[in-house]
C-alpha cells in the first residue's frame, strides 16, 4: 500500500477508502494502483510513500546465470 497526505483545508470524505473522512494533514494508505490518482491533485494530496515495485528485477537473476555458466568452465 502506498501512503499519501491530505493537504486540503477542510475534511473530505473519500468513497474509495470506504467513505472515510480524512482530516487535513492526515496520512492515509491507498491502493498502489491508485497512488497516481491522488498525487495528480497536488492542491489536495501529497505523496508520502510511493508504491513498491512488485516486478522481479532482472539483476536478481543475472548473478545466478553467471554462476551457472562460470561453473561449467575449467
Rosetta blueprint (number, residue, H / E / L):
1 X L
2 X E
3 X E
4 X E
5 X E
6 X E
7 X L
8 X L
9 X L
10 X L
11 X L
12 X E
13 X E
14 X E
15 X H
16 X H
17 X H
18 X L
19 X L
20 X E
21 X E
22 X E
23 X L
24 X L
25 X L
26 X L
27 X E
28 X E
29 X E
30 X E
31 X L
32 X H
33 X H
34 X H
35 X H
36 X H
37 X H
38 X H
39 X H
40 X L
41 X L
42 X L
43 X L
44 X L
45 X E
46 X E
47 X E
48 X E
49 X E
50 X L
51 X L
52 X L
53 X L
54 X L
55 X L
56 X L
57 X L
58 X H
59 X H
60 X H
61 X H
62 X H
63 X H
64 X H
65 X H
66 X H
67 X H
68 X H
69 X H
70 X H
71 X H
72 X H
73 X L
74 X L
